[in-house]
Amino acid sequence: MRYPQGGGLTAERRAFRECIRTEAAAMFAAGRDNAVIAKLLRVSVRSVQRWRRAWRVGGQAALRSKGTAARPKLSESLFAVLEQELDKGPVAHGWDDQTWTLARIKTLLGRRFHKSMTPSAIAQMLRRHGWSHQVPARRAVERDEKAVAGWVRETWPLVEAPRRRSEPSSSLRTRQGSR
């Protein structure tokens, strides 16, 4: 179960797979055949062969999970600095409005930390640290809610086309009465 854009397994899936490898180690010690182990654990024979080689060299410790495959681009301390920069707002960094976009955050990462990340990786990193995706409500400052409600109640029904009533239909191409 891989994620797009080079992501890895979740912590739960890593722990689950480590349990399977631990079970395999017990079966290695019992002298079971690779094909039997693969069938019992529902994995490929090649995986069992690879695990057995690692087990012979390093024991059960060699089958433990080594954590995520890729290190994060930003350490926790650098992410704390990034959060401070984001809290300052886009205007403090030279943009005209108060909207943080992934492209702007990418630019900020390049300017401040000399790091380059894809927008999807940035979104993933922000989500991992508790940041949420928010869409600003685009409404005019001059908007009058009472006038809008009145228009919807009074004017819109006059503009909207009346709904057609459902009538019994005929399966023929022409209606019976039109012959």
N, C-alpha and C positions, 0 to 999 in steps of 0.2 A: 504494500500500500504506500505508494510514493505520491508526493504532492507536486503540482506543477511548479515550474521555475526552479527546480533543483532543491526543493524542500526535502526533508527526511521523514522518518517515522516519528509518531508521537511517543511520549514517554511510556504510555500504557502499552503500545505495540512493541516497543523495545523490551519492556519487562516481560511481556507474553512470550516473545521469541527467546529471551534468555531462559525462561522456564523450560521451553522445549529443548534447548541445548543441554540444560541440566539433566533432564530426563534421559537424553541421549547418552550423557556421560555415565549415568548409572547403568544403562544397557551395555555400554562399552566395557565397563568393569565386569559385568556379568558374562561377557564373551559372546554376545549376540551378533548375528550377521548384519551387515550394512543394509541389505535389501529388506530384512525383517524390521529393522529399526525404522527405515524410511516408510514402510507401509503402516506401522503402528502410529508413528508421529505425523503421518500424512505430509511428508516432505519429499524432496527428490533424493535419489541415491547419491548424487554428486554432492549435495549439501552434507549428507551424513559422512561421506568420505573426507570432505574438507574438515568437518568437525573432529573426526577421529584423528586425522593428522595433527591438528592443533592440540588435541587432548593428550596425544602421546608425548608431544614436546613440552607442553606447559601444564598439563593436568586440567582440573576443572576450572582453575583460574583463567585459563586461556579461552574458555568458552563464555566468560562474562561479557556483558555489554560494555563497550568502550565509550558510550555516550553518543551524542549527535555526530553525524559524519562531518559537518562543516561548523567551523567556529563562527560566531556572530561577527559581522563586520565592525560593529561598534561595541566596545566593552561597556560594562554597566556604568563606569565613571564617565565615559564619553557620552553615553546616552543621557546621563543626568545633565551634562553641559548642553546637549542638543535640546532637551526639554526647557532649559533656561532660555535658550535662543528662541525657541518656538513661543514661549510665554511673552517675549518682548513684542511679538507680532510682526507681520510682514512689512508694515510701514517702516519699522525700525531698520529693516534690511533693504529698503529701497523700492518696494512695490507700492502701487497706488492705493490698493484697497486692503481690507482686513481679512482676506481669504487665503488660507494655506492650501495649496494644491500639492500633489505629489511631485510635480515638475519643479515647483519652487523649493520644496524640501530637498530635492535632489541637488538643486543649485546651491542651497545653503550647505549641504554636506560637502560639496566640492570646494566651496570657498573656505569653510571653517575647518574641515578635517582633512581635506585633500583625499577624499574617498569617493568612489563612484559606485552607485547601486542602481538597480533597475527600479522603476516605479512600483512594480508588484512586490519586490523585496522590501522596499520602504514601507509599503502598506502592511506587509506581514510583520515587520519589526514593530511598527507602531501598535498594531493589534495585540501583539505579544506583550507589550508593556501597558496595555489598558487604554490606549487611545481609541476613540470610536470615530466612525465615518459620520460626518454630519453635513447635511445639505442646508444652506441658508434659505430662509423663506424669502422669495423675491416678490415683494409687494411695494406698491408705491407709497410714499410717505403721506401723500394726500388722500389715500383711499378712505372712503366713507362707508363703513360697514352697513349702516342703516339704508343708504341709497342702493347698495348692492343687493341687500335682502329684498327691498321693495321692487327692484328691477326683476329679480328672479321670480318673485310672486306675481307681478302684474304684466310686465312686458314680454318676458320669455314665452309664456303660454300662447301669446298672439303670434309670435314669430315662428315658433316651432310648428312643423307640419303635423296635422292630426294623425293619430295612429290608425292604421287600417284595422278594422274589425276582422276577426277570423271568421271565415265562412266555410261551409262544407265545400270541399273541392271535388272535382271530377277527375278520374284517372284518364279520361279521353283528352285529346289535344284541343278539341273544340267543345264548348258546352252543349249540353243537350238542347237547350232552347234556341241555339243559334243556327240550327239547320234549316 
